[in-house]
Amino acid sequence: MAEKKKTRWVRDVKTVSTFPPKDLFTKDAATIARVMATKKVSPKGIGSGIRMIQFFINRAGKDLAPARRNELEKAKRILQAKLKDKK
C-alpha cells in the first residue's frame, strides 16, 4: 500500500483580486480593522475582511503568539460590530 501524501490545501490557495498591505497584521487592532474595511482591500464588504483575518489566524496556527492572536481577534470583533451596525 502506497503511503498517502499529506497535503495542506490551504497552502495552494491564492487570490488574484485583493490582498492586505504587507505587515498589516503586525499592527494594532484598530488599524487592522480600518484597513480591512476599505473597499480597496475588501471590495465585497466587511465580511470579506473578517474572513481574511480568520484565514491569517488559521494559517499561522500554533506559531502565532497569544498577544498577536488576541489583537487579531479584537480586530475581528471591531469589524463584526461595524457589520452589525451597518445592517
LOLO-828050 format. One record per atom (N, C-alpha, C, CB): residue number from 1; residue in one letter; atom name; x, y, z. Coordinates in nm, 2 decimals. Glycine has a CB too. Layout:
BEGIN
<NUM,"A","CA",<X,Y,Z>>
...
***
This chain:
BEGIN
<1,"M","N",<0.08,-0.12,0.00>>
<1,"M","CA",<0.00,0.00,0.00>>
<1,"M","C",<0.09,0.12,0.00>>
<1,"M","CB",<-0.10,0.00,0.12>>
<2,"A","N",<0.07,0.21,-0.09>>
<2,"A","CA",<0.15,0.34,-0.10>>
<2,"A","C",<0.11,0.43,0.01>>
<2,"A","CB",<0.12,0.40,-0.24>>
<3,"E","N",<0.21,0.50,0.06>>
<3,"E","CA",<0.18,0.60,0.16>>
<3,"E","C",<0.11,0.72,0.10>>
<3,"E","CB",<0.32,0.65,0.23>>
<4,"K","N",<0.01,0.76,0.18>>
<4,"K","CA",<-0.07,0.87,0.13>>
<4,"K","C",<0.01,1.00,0.16>>
<4,"K","CB",<-0.21,0.87,0.20>>
<5,"K","N",<0.02,1.08,0.06>>
<5,"K","CA",<0.10,1.21,0.08>>
<5,"K","C",<0.01,1.31,0.15>>
<5,"K","CB",<0.14,1.27,-0.06>>
<6,"K","N",<0.06,1.36,0.26>>
<6,"K","CA",<-0.02,1.46,0.34>>
<6,"K","C",<-0.01,1.59,0.27>>
<6,"K","CB",<0.04,1.46,0.49>>
<7,"T","N",<-0.12,1.65,0.23>>
<7,"T","CA",<-0.12,1.78,0.17>>
<7,"T","C",<-0.19,1.88,0.25>>
<7,"T","CB",<-0.19,1.77,0.03>>
<8,"R","N",<-0.15,2.00,0.23>>
<8,"R","CA",<-0.22,2.11,0.30>>
<8,"R","C",<-0.29,2.19,0.19>>
<8,"R","CB",<-0.12,2.19,0.39>>
<9,"W","N",<-0.42,2.18,0.18>>
<9,"W","CA",<-0.49,2.25,0.08>>
<9,"W","C",<-0.47,2.40,0.09>>
<9,"W","CB",<-0.63,2.21,0.08>>
<10,"V","N",<-0.46,2.45,0.21>>
<10,"V","CA",<-0.46,2.60,0.22>>
<10,"V","C",<-0.33,2.66,0.17>>
<10,"V","CB",<-0.48,2.63,0.37>>
<11,"R","N",<-0.23,2.58,0.16>>
<11,"R","CA",<-0.10,2.63,0.11>>
<11,"R","C",<-0.12,2.68,-0.03>>
<11,"R","CB",<0.01,2.52,0.12>>
<12,"D","N",<-0.20,2.61,-0.11>>
<12,"D","CA",<-0.22,2.64,-0.25>>
<12,"D","C",<-0.32,2.75,-0.28>>
<12,"D","CB",<-0.25,2.52,-0.32>>
<13,"V","N",<-0.39,2.79,-0.18>>
<13,"V","CA",<-0.50,2.89,-0.21>>
<13,"V","C",<-0.43,3.03,-0.23>>
<13,"V","CB",<-0.60,2.90,-0.08>>
<14,"K","N",<-0.47,3.08,-0.35>>
<14,"K","CA",<-0.42,3.21,-0.38>>
<14,"K","C",<-0.53,3.30,-0.43>>
<14,"K","CB",<-0.31,3.20,-0.49>>
<15,"T","N",<-0.52,3.43,-0.41>>
<15,"T","CA",<-0.62,3.52,-0.45>>
<15,"T","C",<-0.56,3.62,-0.55>>
<15,"T","CB",<-0.69,3.60,-0.34>>
<16,"V","N",<-0.63,3.65,-0.66>>
<16,"V","CA",<-0.58,3.75,-0.75>>
<16,"V","C",<-0.65,3.88,-0.74>>
<16,"V","CB",<-0.59,3.69,-0.89>>
<17,"S","N",<-0.76,3.88,-0.66>>
<17,"S","CA",<-0.84,4.00,-0.65>>
<17,"S","C",<-0.78,4.11,-0.56>>
<17,"S","CB",<-0.98,3.97,-0.61>>
<18,"T","N",<-0.77,4.08,-0.43>>
<18,"T","CA",<-0.72,4.18,-0.34>>
<18,"T","C",<-0.64,4.11,-0.23>>
<18,"T","CB",<-0.84,4.26,-0.27>>
<19,"F","N",<-0.56,4.19,-0.17>>
<19,"F","CA",<-0.49,4.14,-0.05>>
<19,"F","C",<-0.45,4.26,0.04>>
<19,"F","CB",<-0.36,4.06,-0.10>>
<20,"P","N",<-0.43,4.23,0.17>>
<20,"P","CA",<-0.40,4.34,0.26>>
<20,"P","C",<-0.26,4.38,0.24>>
<20,"P","CB",<-0.42,4.29,0.41>>
<21,"P","N",<-0.23,4.51,0.28>>
<21,"P","CA",<-0.09,4.56,0.26>>
<21,"P","C",<0.01,4.47,0.35>>
<21,"P","CB",<-0.08,4.71,0.31>>
<22,"K","N",<0.13,4.47,0.30>>
<22,"K","CA",<0.24,4.40,0.37>>
<22,"K","C",<0.25,4.45,0.52>>
<22,"K","CB",<0.37,4.42,0.30>>
<23,"D","N",<0.27,4.35,0.61>>
<23,"D","CA",<0.28,4.38,0.75>>
<23,"D","C",<0.16,4.44,0.82>>
<23,"D","CB",<0.40,4.47,0.77>>
<24,"L","N",<0.05,4.43,0.76>>
<24,"L","CA",<-0.07,4.49,0.82>>
<24,"L","C",<-0.11,4.42,0.95>>
<24,"L","CB",<-0.19,4.48,0.73>>
<25,"F","N",<-0.09,4.28,0.95>>
<25,"F","CA",<-0.13,4.20,1.07>>
<25,"F","C",<-0.04,4.21,1.19>>
<25,"F","CB",<-0.15,4.06,1.03>>
<26,"T","N",<0.06,4.30,1.17>>
<26,"T","CA",<0.15,4.32,1.29>>
<26,"T","C",<0.12,4.45,1.36>>
<26,"T","CB",<0.30,4.33,1.24>>
<27,"K","N",<0.02,4.52,1.31>>
<27,"K","CA",<-0.02,4.65,1.37>>
<27,"K","C",<-0.13,4.63,1.47>>
<27,"K","CB",<-0.08,4.74,1.26>>
<28,"D","N",<-0.18,4.74,1.53>>
<28,"D","CA",<-0.29,4.73,1.63>>
<28,"D","C",<-0.42,4.70,1.57>>
<28,"D","CB",<-0.29,4.86,1.71>>
<29,"A","N",<-0.52,4.65,1.66>>
<29,"A","CA",<-0.65,4.61,1.61>>
<29,"A","C",<-0.73,4.72,1.54>>
<29,"A","CB",<-0.73,4.56,1.73>>
<30,"A","N",<-0.72,4.84,1.59>>
<30,"A","CA",<-0.80,4.95,1.52>>
<30,"A","C",<-0.75,4.97,1.38>>
<30,"A","CB",<-0.79,5.07,1.61>>
<31,"T","N",<-0.62,4.97,1.36>>
<31,"T","CA",<-0.56,4.99,1.23>>
<31,"T","C",<-0.60,4.88,1.14>>
<31,"T","CB",<-0.41,5.01,1.24>>
<32,"I","N",<-0.58,4.75,1.19>>
<32,"I","CA",<-0.62,4.64,1.10>>
<32,"I","C",<-0.76,4.65,1.06>>
<32,"I","CB",<-0.59,4.51,1.18>>
<33,"A","N",<-0.85,4.68,1.15>>
<33,"A","CA",<-1.00,4.68,1.12>>
<33,"A","C",<-1.02,4.79,1.02>>
<33,"A","CB",<-1.08,4.71,1.25>>
<34,"R","N",<-0.96,4.91,1.04>>
<34,"R","CA",<-0.98,5.02,0.95>>
<34,"R","C",<-0.94,4.99,0.81>>
<34,"R","CB",<-0.91,5.15,1.00>>
<35,"V","N",<-0.82,4.93,0.79>>
<35,"V","CA",<-0.77,4.90,0.66>>
<35,"V","C",<-0.85,4.78,0.60>>
<35,"V","CB",<-0.62,4.86,0.67>>
<36,"M","N",<-0.89,4.68,0.67>>
<36,"M","CA",<-0.96,4.57,0.62>>
<36,"M","C",<-1.11,4.61,0.58>>
<36,"M","CB",<-0.97,4.46,0.72>>
<37,"A","N",<-1.16,4.72,0.63>>
<37,"A","CA",<-1.29,4.76,0.60>>
<37,"A","C",<-1.30,4.85,0.47>>
<37,"A","CB",<-1.35,4.84,0.71>>
<38,"T","N",<-1.18,4.88,0.42>>
<38,"T","CA",<-1.18,4.97,0.30>>
<38,"T","C",<-1.22,4.89,0.17>>
<38,"T","CB",<-1.04,5.03,0.28>>
<39,"K","N",<-1.27,4.96,0.08>>
<39,"K","CA",<-1.31,4.89,-0.05>>
<39,"K","C",<-1.19,4.84,-0.13>>
<39,"K","CB",<-1.39,4.99,-0.14>>
<40,"K","N",<-1.08,4.90,-0.11>>
<40,"K","CA",<-0.96,4.86,-0.18>>
<40,"K","C",<-0.91,4.72,-0.14>>
<40,"K","CB",<-0.84,4.96,-0.15>>
<41,"V","N",<-0.92,4.69,-0.01>>
<41,"V","CA",<-0.88,4.56,0.04>>
<41,"V","C",<-1.00,4.46,0.04>>
<41,"V","CB",<-0.83,4.58,0.19>>
<42,"S","N",<-1.12,4.51,0.08>>
<42,"S","CA",<-1.23,4.42,0.08>>
<42,"S","C",<-1.35,4.47,0.00>>
<42,"S","CB",<-1.28,4.40,0.23>>
<43,"P","N",<-1.33,4.46,-0.13>>
<43,"P","CA",<-1.44,4.52,-0.22>>
<43,"P","C",<-1.57,4.45,-0.21>>
<43,"P","CB",<-1.39,4.50,-0.37>>
<44,"K","N",<-1.58,4.33,-0.15>>
<44,"K","CA",<-1.71,4.26,-0.14>>
<44,"K","C",<-1.77,4.29,0.00>>
<44,"K","CB",<-1.69,4.11,-0.15>>
<45,"G","N",<-1.71,4.38,0.08>>
<45,"G","CA",<-1.76,4.42,0.20>>
<45,"G","C",<-1.68,4.38,0.32>>
<45,"G","CB",<-1.90,4.37,0.22>>
<46,"I","N",<-1.73,4.42,0.44>>
<46,"I","CA",<-1.66,4.39,0.57>>
<46,"I","C",<-1.65,4.25,0.60>>
<46,"I","CB",<-1.74,4.46,0.68>>
<47,"G","N",<-1.75,4.17,0.56>>
<47,"G","CA",<-1.74,4.02,0.58>>
<47,"G","C",<-1.62,3.96,0.52>>
<47,"G","CB",<-1.86,3.95,0.53>>
<48,"S","N",<-1.58,4.01,0.40>>
<48,"S","CA",<-1.46,3.96,0.34>>
<48,"S","C",<-1.33,3.99,0.42>>
<48,"S","CB",<-1.44,4.03,0.20>>
<49,"G","N",<-1.33,4.11,0.48>>
<49,"G","CA",<-1.22,4.14,0.57>>
<49,"G","C",<-1.21,4.05,0.69>>
<49,"G","CB",<-1.23,4.29,0.61>>
<50,"I","N",<-1.32,4.02,0.75>>
<50,"I","CA",<-1.33,3.93,0.86>>
<50,"I","C",<-1.27,3.79,0.82>>
<50,"I","CB",<-1.47,3.92,0.91>>
<51,"R","N",<-1.31,3.75,0.70>>
<51,"R","CA",<-1.27,3.62,0.66>>
<51,"R","C",<-1.12,3.62,0.63>>
<51,"R","CB",<-1.34,3.58,0.53>>
<52,"M","N",<-1.06,3.73,0.58>>
<52,"M","CA",<-0.92,3.74,0.56>>
<52,"M","C",<-0.84,3.73,0.69>>
<52,"M","CB",<-0.88,3.87,0.49>>
<53,"I","N",<-0.89,3.80,0.79>>
<53,"I","CA",<-0.83,3.79,0.92>>
<53,"I","C",<-0.83,3.65,0.98>>
<53,"I","CB",<-0.89,3.89,1.02>>
<54,"Q","N",<-0.95,3.58,0.97>>
<54,"Q","CA",<-0.96,3.45,1.02>>
<54,"Q","C",<-0.87,3.35,0.94>>
<54,"Q","CB",<-1.10,3.40,1.01>>
<55,"F","N",<-0.86,3.37,0.81>>
<55,"F","CA",<-0.77,3.29,0.73>>
<55,"F","C",<-0.62,3.31,0.78>>
<55,"F","CB",<-0.78,3.33,0.58>>
<56,"F","N",<-0.58,3.43,0.81>>
<56,"F","CA",<-0.45,3.45,0.86>>
<56,"F","C",<-0.42,3.38,0.99>>
<56,"F","CB",<-0.42,3.61,0.87>>
<57,"I","N",<-0.52,3.39,1.08>>
<57,"I","CA",<-0.51,3.32,1.21>>
<57,"I","C",<-0.50,3.17,1.19>>
<57,"I","CB",<-0.64,3.35,1.30>>
<58,"N","N",<-0.58,3.12,1.10>>
<58,"N","CA",<-0.57,2.97,1.08>>
<58,"N","C",<-0.44,2.93,1.01>>
<58,"N","CB",<-0.69,2.93,0.98>>
<59,"R","N",<-0.39,3.01,0.92>>
<59,"R","CA",<-0.26,2.98,0.86>>
<59,"R","C",<-0.14,2.99,0.95>>
<59,"R","CB",<-0.24,3.08,0.74>>
<60,"A","N",<-0.15,3.08,1.05>>
<60,"A","CA",<-0.04,3.10,1.14>>
<60,"A","C",<-0.04,2.98,1.24>>
<60,"A","CB",<-0.05,3.23,1.22>>
<61,"G","N",<-0.15,2.93,1.28>>
<61,"G","CA",<-0.16,2.81,1.36>>
<61,"G","C",<-0.10,2.83,1.50>>
<61,"G","CB",<-0.11,2.69,1.30>>
<62,"K","N",<-0.02,2.74,1.54>>
<62,"K","CA",<0.05,2.74,1.67>>
<62,"K","C",<0.16,2.84,1.67>>
<62,"K","CB",<0.10,2.60,1.70>>
<63,"D","N",<0.21,2.88,1.56>>
<63,"D","CA",<0.32,2.98,1.56>>
<63,"D","C",<0.28,3.12,1.59>>
<63,"D","CB",<0.39,2.98,1.42>>
<64,"L","N",<0.15,3.15,1.59>>
<64,"L","CA",<0.10,3.28,1.62>>
<64,"L","C",<0.11,3.31,1.77>>
<64,"L","CB",<-0.04,3.30,1.57>>
<65,"A","N",<0.17,3.41,1.81>>
<65,"A","CA",<0.19,3.45,1.95>>
<65,"A","C",<0.05,3.48,2.01>>
<65,"A","CB",<0.29,3.57,1.97>>
<66,"P","N",<0.03,3.44,2.14>>
<66,"P","CA",<-0.10,3.47,2.20>>
<66,"P","C",<-0.14,3.62,2.20>>
<66,"P","CB",<-0.10,3.42,2.34>>
<67,"A","N",<-0.05,3.71,2.22>>
<67,"A","CA",<-0.08,3.85,2.21>>
<67,"A","C",<-0.12,3.89,2.07>>
<67,"A","CB",<0.05,3.93,2.26>>
<68,"R","N",<-0.06,3.84,1.97>>
<68,"R","CA",<-0.09,3.87,1.83>>
<68,"R","C",<-0.23,3.82,1.80>>
<68,"R","CB",<0.02,3.82,1.73>>
<69,"R","N",<-0.26,3.70,1.84>>
<69,"R","CA",<-0.39,3.63,1.82>>
<69,"R","C",<-0.50,3.72,1.89>>
<69,"R","CB",<-0.39,3.49,1.88>>
<70,"N","N",<-0.47,3.76,2.01>>
<70,"N","CA",<-0.57,3.85,2.08>>
<70,"N","C",<-0.60,3.98,2.00>>
<70,"N","CB",<-0.52,3.88,2.22>>
<71,"E","N",<-0.49,4.04,1.95>>
<71,"E","CA",<-0.51,4.16,1.87>>
<71,"E","C",<-0.59,4.14,1.74>>
<71,"E","CB",<-0.37,4.22,1.84>>
<72,"L","N",<-0.56,4.03,1.68>>
<72,"L","CA",<-0.64,3.99,1.55>>
<72,"L","C",<-0.78,3.96,1.59>>
<72,"L","CB",<-0.57,3.87,1.48>>
<73,"E","N",<-0.81,3.89,1.69>>
<73,"E","CA",<-0.94,3.86,1.74>>
<73,"E","C",<-1.02,3.99,1.77>>
<73,"E","CB",<-0.95,3.77,1.86>>
<74,"K","N",<-0.95,4.09,1.83>>
<74,"K","CA",<-1.00,4.22,1.86>>
<74,"K","C",<-1.04,4.29,1.74>>
<74,"K","CB",<-0.90,4.30,1.95>>
<75,"A","N",<-0.96,4.28,1.63>>
<75,"A","CA",<-0.98,4.35,1.50>>
<75,"A","C",<-1.11,4.28,1.44>>
<75,"A","CB",<-0.86,4.34,1.41>>
<76,"K","N",<-1.12,4.15,1.45>>
<76,"K","CA",<-1.24,4.08,1.40>>
<76,"K","C",<-1.36,4.13,1.47>>
<76,"K","CB",<-1.22,3.93,1.42>>
<77,"R","N",<-1.36,4.15,1.60>>
<77,"R","CA",<-1.48,4.19,1.68>>
<77,"R","C",<-1.52,4.34,1.64>>
<77,"R","CB",<-1.45,4.19,1.83>>
<78,"I","N",<-1.42,4.42,1.61>>
<78,"I","CA",<-1.44,4.56,1.57>>
<78,"I","C",<-1.52,4.55,1.43>>
<78,"I","CB",<-1.31,4.64,1.55>>
<79,"L","N",<-1.47,4.47,1.34>>
<79,"L","CA",<-1.53,4.46,1.21>>
<79,"L","C",<-1.67,4.40,1.22>>
<79,"L","CB",<-1.45,4.37,1.12>>
<80,"Q","N",<-1.69,4.30,1.31>>
<80,"Q","CA",<-1.82,4.24,1.33>>
<80,"Q","C",<-1.92,4.34,1.38>>
<80,"Q","CB",<-1.81,4.12,1.42>>
<81,"A","N",<-1.87,4.43,1.47>>
<81,"A","CA",<-1.96,4.53,1.53>>
<81,"A","C",<-2.00,4.63,1.42>>
<81,"A","CB",<-1.89,4.61,1.64>>
<82,"K","N",<-1.90,4.67,1.33>>
<82,"K","CA",<-1.93,4.76,1.22>>
<82,"K","C",<-2.04,4.69,1.12>>
<82,"K","CB",<-1.80,4.79,1.14>>
<83,"L","N",<-2.02,4.56,1.10>>
<83,"L","CA",<-2.11,4.49,1.01>>
<83,"L","C",<-2.25,4.49,1.07>>
<83,"L","CB",<-2.06,4.35,0.98>>
<84,"K","N",<-2.26,4.47,1.20>>
<84,"K","CA",<-2.39,4.46,1.27>>
<84,"K","C",<-2.46,4.60,1.26>>
<84,"K","CB",<-2.37,4.41,1.41>>
<85,"D","N",<-2.38,4.70,1.29>>
<85,"D","CA",<-2.43,4.84,1.28>>
<85,"D","C",<-2.48,4.88,1.14>>
<85,"D","CB",<-2.33,4.94,1.33>>
<86,"K","N",<-2.42,4.82,1.04>>
<86,"K","CA",<-2.45,4.85,0.90>>
<86,"K","C",<-2.59,4.79,0.86>>
<86,"K","CB",<-2.34,4.80,0.81>>
<87,"K","N",<-2.62,4.68,0.93>>
<87,"K","CA",<-2.75,4.62,0.89>>
<87,"K","C",<-2.87,4.69,0.94>>
<87,"K","CB",<-2.75,4.47,0.94>>
***
